Amino acid sequence: MAVPPEDQRSDKKIVWPKMVWANVDYIIRICIVIYVADFLQRVFYVSKEYLLHSKYYSPEDRLATIIKRAYTYNNKTVYLALLVVFTGLTRFGSTHNLARLLPRGETLFLIPLYWILTYVQLSHSSLSYAHWIRDSHGLDYAAGMASNYFHGYLKLSLPERDNDGLQKRMQQYEDTHQVKFGMNCLLILIPDEMFVNRVIRSKWLEEAEPLQTQYINRAGVKRPFKHAVYRLNKKINGTTYYFAMEGATPMLTFFDSMNFQLSATWQMQEMKREIWLKFCKHLQDLLNNWPETRREVQLIIYNSHKPNGELHDVGEELIARVLAHIEKEKTN
């Protein structure tokens, strides 16, 4: 096989770095075009908001708020812009030729192309909804339901205030009825179907007398707060255990919304599992991070059906938890 002359091999070594840096310069030009196109598009958004949607902003700071919202960039976009600037300055420092980095000719046609692709939402899919729900901005349906449930109900009715709280009511219940609770907290059922009957159904559970009703002043109205009680019809180590237990009402409301013609959308059906999981996660975070509710609630998150298709009996879950609790107390 013929070996290329030494001068040809030397030329190839010289050409290769030039090709790489030429491509780097081209990428810089493309990035500049995209950022310019995006900047101009945001100018259009500001004008559109100010002229057509001004009612969504307070009159005293309308323009400032619109500009702030329009020109808010996420961290990844800022990091990429800094990388482009740094690379561009490095190239200019080595070549002293600014013209090689500035957009020209055919690259400028990418500006209207960028606007068209953005308008048709080329990258949008159902995954976009899923990713938005999973983010921790607190603006999605699931986080909103969890926050309302926590602040409007659990944070009010569970902690001890004015010599009244969940623990005291459970203790009074045990003393009055001579019974024992299996778990010293409120159990909240959150099945993946989101539906819970008015009376929780299980072959292992029977409805008992509820805890004493608590009245709390909320927005000028004394509202009643009560918790249901169920007992196991199977004794464990000779003891019949009771449970303060209920379903997560926001999830039931969402279930009703999904199955009501006036409020249901295909996006709700498509994202129902995402919403269920986000609700559970956000509610658990709120409960864990607030000292007064940290030990007052246990969420029972489960699939409504077993792998074989049978309905999951929540009573079996309670029995397993009581046995685990007893075993834990023995080891401690």
Secondary structure, DSSP 8 states (H G I E B T S, - for coil): -----HHHHHHHHHHHHHHHHHHHHHHHHHHHHHHHHHHHHHHHHHHHHHHH-GGGS-GGGHHHHHHHHHT---HHHHHHHHHHHHHHHHHHHHH--GGGTS--GGGGGHHHHHHHHHHTTTT--HHHHHHHHHSSSS-SHHHHHHHHHIIIIIHHHSS-BTTB-HHHHHHHHHHHHT-EEEEEEEEEEEETT----SS---TTEEEE-----EEEEETTEEEEE---EEEESS-BTTB-EEEEEEE-HHHHHHHHHHTSTTT--HHHHHTHHHHHHHHHHHHHHHHHHSTTTTTTEEEEEE-SB-TTS-B--HHHHHHHHHHHHHHHHHH-
